[in-house]
């Protein structure tokens, strides 16, 4: 059930992203002949960080659940599971931080 909800949520999010870019591209040019590139850049930055945060949270949730399940099944392996789990969480979080940096770069172009 949760996977179906996640998939439908991602499809809806993708549809909204494509539709908003298409609507922004079809808009009338602003005064002075300037197009709506700034609006599209702002939407791309917003959707980019939203999708990255959602994916990072899902990945971290699954990693923690798997780590805790492993520790619950074999408590003596806690030291062998905990450290690699923390390293994996740091790597997942670094991907979200990279998306944040890219969003800041895009917003800086406004």
N, C-alpha and C positions, 0 to 999 in steps of 0.2 A: 504494500500500500504506500509506504513512504517513498519507494523508488519511483512509483508512478506519479506521485505528487511532485517529486523533485524534477522528473523529466518534463512534466507539463508546465511547471514553473519556469524552467529554463527555456522551453519553447516559447512561452508567452513573453518572457524577457527578450529573447532574440527577435520576436516579431515586433515588439515595441521599439527596440533599437533600430531595426531596419525601417519601420514606418516613420519614426521621428526623423531619421536622416533624410528619407525621401521627402517628407513634408518640408523640412528645412531647406532642401535643395530646390524645391519648387516655388519657394517664396519669392516675392517680388524683391528686386534689388533695392537696397537702401539708398538714401539720397547720396548723390555723388557717384553712382554706378558701382558701389561696393557690394559684393555678394554676401550671402549669409554664411561665409566660411567660419566666422567666429562662433556662430551658434552651433555649427556642426562640431567644431573643436570642443566647445564646452560640453556638448552632449557626449562626445566620445570620452572625454575625461571622466565625466560622472558615471557613465555606464561601465567604463573600464575598471574603476576602483570598486564599484558595486559588485561586479561579477567576480573580481579578484577576492574581495572580502568574503563573498558567499562561498566560493570554491575553497578558500583557505580554511574557513570555519568548518566546512564539511570534511575536509581532509584531516584537520586536527581532531575533530570529533571521532572519526573512524580510527585514527591512530591511538588516541587515548583509550577508546573502548577496547581495541584489540590488546593493548598493553595491560590494561587492568584485568581483562579476561585471562590473559596468560599468567599474570601474577596470582589471580584467584585459583587457577587450576594447579599451579605449582609455586607456592609461596617461597620456597628455597631459591628459586630462580629470579627473585626480585632484583638483585643487583645486576644480573645479566640482561634484564629487560628494560629497566628504568633508564639507564644512561643512553642506550641507543634510541629509546623513545623520545627523550628530551632533545637529542641531536636532530632527530627527524622532525620534531615540532619546530625547532629553530630553522631548519631548511624550508619547511612549509611557510613559516612566517616571513622568511626572507623573500619569497616569491611575491607575497602580498605587498611587502615594502617596495619591491621593484616596480610593481604596478602603481603604487602611490607616487613614486618618483616620476614615472612616465606621465601620470596625471598632472603633476606639478609642472612638468616641462610643457605639456600641452596648454595648460592654463597660462603659463608664461608667454605663450605666443599670442595671447589675446591682446 
